[in-house]
Amino acid sequence: MEAAHSFTQRVAAELAPHTPLLPCCRRSLVEGLALVTTTPGSIATTRPVAVRAAMQALHADAIPAHVSRVVAARRTQYLLVGVDPAGLHPPSERSCCRRSRLRGAFLGAGRLVRPDGEPYLEIGCADEAGAAQLVADFASLGVNSRTRRRRGRWVVTVRSGPAVGAALSSIGAQDGRLTFEAGRVIREVRSGVNRRLNAETANLHRTAAAGVRQLESIALLEADAKRWQALPPALREAAGLRARHPDDDLAQLAERAGCSKPAMAGRLHRLVAAAGEGGDRVGARR
């Protein structure tokens, strides 16, 4: 959780200093912050970096806004005074404005999972309409996102690696995307190594279990002279090799016997079958 919080802070710190160049984009950045404000009729956030970015955008347009600090029991809120949220609508549908609106929303209430974790980006919204606006903004930029209701609040989520990377680029967090992609490579390499280790461990378990069954079958057959003598010579040779070299794999046993791996596997399989059948149908197959 601490790593995820740190990564979110790093991305927010990257985004905050960059004030949009166009007036419409500056308004859209503040609008994005308004979409994630849960207090009706106001623009507020618990993140100082977000309110500073909004103030810079407003001051660039000579709007005399200021910040009011509201100390609450759980978290301090920073209220943007001097701008009416209703005056920011209707939202612009220009691509540059959509990017700025998403940037403002992320600064106000965005969250990222740590780079080497499962890809996940979310932005908490004040209401369903705000969530729908952000989903539409993401969709216009080629980012697949969806809304969900969680603990009474609407949340916009992005859950695939390519989509999270594209979302970070869309809002201007290029360094954040590079960090995320590096973490994704680490995650994929780790997953690949774990899969290979699990497969190799399972193979070793199967090989060990088969070796134990073979040794038990050989001991059972050797204890009964009649059954042992009824075995074809090739099977007795395979049994002797397995008993003398219990740690050898199939390739090594086959090399000692001068046969192929499938032939050795077949002989060992028939030894186990012969021990289980009671020896009444030990064939003349070699």
C-alpha positions in Angstrom: 0.0 0.0 0.0 2.8 2.4 0.9 4.5 1.7 -2.5 1.3 2.4 -4.4 0.8 5.6 -2.4 4.3 6.7 -3.2 3.9 5.9 -7.0 0.7 8.0 -7.0 2.5 10.9 -5.4 5.3 10.7 -7.9 2.9 10.9 -10.8 0.9 13.7 -9.2 4.2 15.6 -8.6 5.1 15.2 -12.2 1.8 16.5 -13.5 1.1 19.4 -11.1 3.7 22.0 -12.3 2.5 22.0 -15.9 -0.2 24.6 -16.4 -2.1 24.1 -19.7 -1.3 26.6 -22.4 -4.9 27.2 -23.7 -7.6 28.8 -21.6 -10.1 26.1 -22.5 -7.6 23.4 -21.2 -7.0 25.4 -18.0 -10.7 25.5 -17.4 -10.9 21.8 -18.1 -8.2 21.0 -15.5 -10.2 22.8 -12.8 -13.4 21.1 -14.1 -11.7 17.7 -13.6 -10.9 18.6 -10.0 -14.6 19.6 -9.6 -15.8 16.2 -10.9 -14.1 14.4 -8.1 -15.2 16.8 -5.3 -17.7 15.1 -3.0 -18.8 18.4 -1.4 -21.7 19.8 -3.5 -21.2 23.2 -5.0 -17.5 23.5 -4.2 -14.1 22.5 -5.5 -12.1 20.7 -2.9 -9.4 18.1 -2.4 -7.3 16.6 0.3 -4.2 16.9 -1.9 -2.2 20.2 -1.7 -0.5 19.4 -5.0 -3.9 19.3 -6.8 -5.2 22.6 -5.4 -1.9 24.3 -6.3 -2.3 23.1 -9.9 -5.8 24.4 -10.0 -4.8 27.8 -8.5 -2.0 28.2 -11.1 -4.5 27.5 -13.9 -7.0 30.0 -12.5 -4.4 32.7 -11.9 -3.2 32.3 -15.5 -6.6 33.5 -16.5 -6.6 36.3 -13.9 -9.3 34.6 -11.8 -8.8 35.8 -8.2 -9.3 32.5 -6.5 -7.7 31.5 -3.2 -7.5 28.4 -1.0 -9.3 27.9 2.3 -7.8 25.2 4.5 -10.5 23.2 6.4 -9.2 21.0 9.2 -11.3 17.9 9.6 -11.1 15.0 12.1 -9.6 12.6 9.6 -8.0 14.6 6.8 -7.5 18.3 6.0 -9.4 19.6 3.0 -8.3 22.4 0.7 -11.2 24.4 -0.6 -10.9 26.4 -3.8 -12.7 29.7 -3.1 -13.6 32.2 -5.9 -14.7 29.9 -8.7 -18.2 28.5 -9.3 -18.2 24.8 -10.4 -21.4 25.4 -12.4 -19.6 28.0 -14.5 -17.1 25.4 -15.8 -19.8 23.7 -17.9 -20.6 22.6 -20.6 -17.4 20.4 -20.8 -15.2 20.8 -23.9 -14.9 17.8 -26.2 -11.6 18.8 -27.7 -8.9 16.2 -27.2 -6.5 18.6 -25.4 -9.3 19.6 -23.0 -10.2 15.9 -22.3 -6.6 15.3 -21.4 -6.5 18.3 -19.1 -9.8 17.3 -17.5 -8.5 13.8 -16.8 -5.3 15.3 -15.4 -7.2 17.5 -13.0 -9.4 14.5 -11.9 -6.3 12.3 -11.3 -4.6 15.1 -9.3 -7.7 15.4 -7.1 -8.6 11.7 -6.5 -6.5 9.4 -8.7 -4.7 6.3 -7.4 -2.2 3.9 -9.0 -1.0 0.5 -7.9 2.8 0.2 -7.5 4.5 -0.4 -10.8 5.4 -4.0 -10.2 1.9 -4.9 -9.0 -1.2 -5.8 -11.0 -2.0 -2.9 -13.4 -4.7 -0.7 -11.8 -5.6 2.9 -12.0 -8.7 4.5 -10.4 -10.3 7.9 -10.0 -13.0 8.4 -7.4 -15.8 10.7 -8.6 -18.5 12.7 -6.9 -21.4 11.2 -8.8 -22.3 8.9 -11.7 -22.4 11.8 -14.2 -18.8 12.7 -13.4 -17.7 9.1 -13.7 -19.5 8.9 -17.1 -17.7 12.0 -18.3 -14.3 10.6 -17.4 -15.0 7.3 -19.0 -16.0 9.2 -22.2 -12.8 11.2 -22.0 -10.7 8.0 -21.7 -12.6 6.3 -24.5 -12.0 9.3 -26.9 -8.3 8.8 -26.2 -8.3 5.1 -26.8 -8.2 4.0 -23.2 -10.6 1.3 -22.0 -12.1 2.2 -18.6 -15.3 1.4 -16.7 -17.3 2.7 -13.8 -18.2 0.9 -10.6 -20.0 1.8 -7.3 -17.9 1.2 -4.2 -18.9 2.1 -0.7 -21.4 4.7 -2.0 -19.0 6.4 -4.3 -18.5 6.1 -8.1 -15.1 5.1 -9.2 -13.6 5.0 -12.7 -11.1 2.1 -13.1 -8.5 1.1 -15.7 -7.3 -2.4 -15.2 -5.1 -3.6 -18.1 -1.4 -2.9 -18.5 -1.6 -1.3 -22.0 -4.6 0.8 -20.9 -2.9 2.1 -17.7 0.2 2.9 -19.7 -1.9 4.8 -22.3 -3.8 6.6 -19.6 -0.6 7.9 -18.0 0.6 9.1 -21.4 -2.8 10.7 -22.1 -2.6 12.9 -18.9 1.0 13.8 -19.6 2.8 11.5 -17.1 5.6 10.3 -19.4 8.0 9.6 -16.6 5.3 7.8 -14.7 4.6 5.7 -17.7 8.3 4.7 -18.1 8.3 3.7 -14.4 5.1 1.8 -14.8 6.4 0.0 -17.9 9.7 -0.9 -16.2 7.6 -2.4 -13.3 5.5 -4.3 -15.8 8.6 -5.9 -17.3 9.8 -6.9 -13.8 6.3 -8.4 -13.1 6.2 -10.3 -16.3 9.7 -11.7 -15.8 8.9 -12.7 -12.2 5.7 -14.4 -13.3 7.5 -16.3 -16.1 10.2 -17.5 -13.6 7.5 -18.6 -11.2 5.7 -20.5 -13.9 8.8 -22.3 -14.9 9.8 -23.1 -11.4 6.3 -24.4 -10.6 6.4 -26.6 -13.8 9.9 -27.9 -13.0 8.9 -28.6 -9.4 5.8 -30.5 -10.6 8.0 -32.5 -13.0 10.4 -33.4 -10.3 7.6 -34.5 -8.0 6.2 -36.7 -10.8 9.6 -38.2 -11.6 10.4 -38.9 -7.9 7.0 -40.5 -7.4 7.4 -42.7 -10.5 10.9 -43.7 -9.4 9.5 -44.8 -6.0 6.8 -46.8 -7.7 9.3 -48.5 -9.9 11.6 -49.5 -7.0 8.7 -50.8 -5.1 7.6 -52.9 -8.1 11.1 -54.2 -8.7 11.4 -55.3 -5.0 8.0 -57.0 -5.2 8.9 -58.9 -8.4 12.4 -59.9 -7.1 10.8 -61.4 -4.0 8.9 -63.9 -6.1 11.5 -65.9 -8.1 8.9 -67.4 -10.4 7.5 -64.1 -11.4 11.0 -62.6 -11.7 12.1 -65.4 -14.1 8.9 -65.0 -16.1 9.9 -61.4 -17.0 11.5 -60.9 -20.4 15.3 -60.2 -20.3 14.9 -56.6 -21.3 12.6 -55.9 -18.4 15.0 -57.6 -15.9 17.8 -55.6 -17.3 15.8 -52.4 -16.9 14.9 -53.4 -13.4 18.5 -54.0 -12.5 19.6 -50.7 -13.9 16.9 -48.8 -12.0 17.8 -50.6 -8.8 21.5 -49.9 -9.1 21.0 -46.3 -10.3 17.9 -45.0 -8.5 18.8 -41.3 -9.1 19.3 -41.6 -12.9 16.7 -40.1 -15.2 15.2 -41.9 -18.2 17.9 -40.6 -20.6 20.7 -41.9 -18.4 19.1 -45.3 -17.9 18.4 -45.6 -21.7 22.0 -44.7 -22.4 23.2 -47.5 -20.0 20.8 -50.0 -21.7 21.7 -48.9 -25.2 18.1 -48.1 -26.1 15.9 -45.1 -26.7 14.1 -43.1 -23.9 10.6 -44.2 -25.1 11.8 -47.9 -25.0 13.2 -47.5 -21.5 10.0 -45.7 -20.4 7.9 -48.6 -21.8 10.0 -51.2 -20.0 9.7 -49.5 -16.6 6.0 -49.0 -17.2 5.6 -52.7 -17.9 7.5 -53.6 -14.7 5.1 -51.6 -12.7 2.2 -53.2 -14.5 3.6 -56.6 -14.0 3.9 -56.1 -10.2 0.4 -54.9 -10.1 -1.1 -57.7 -12.2 0.4 -60.4 -10.2 2.6 -61.6 -13.0 0.1 -63.7 -14.8 0.2 -61.7 -18.0 3.9 -60.7 -18.3 4.1 -60.8 -22.0 6.9 -61.8 -24.3 7.0 -58.2 -25.6 10.5 -56.7 -25.4 
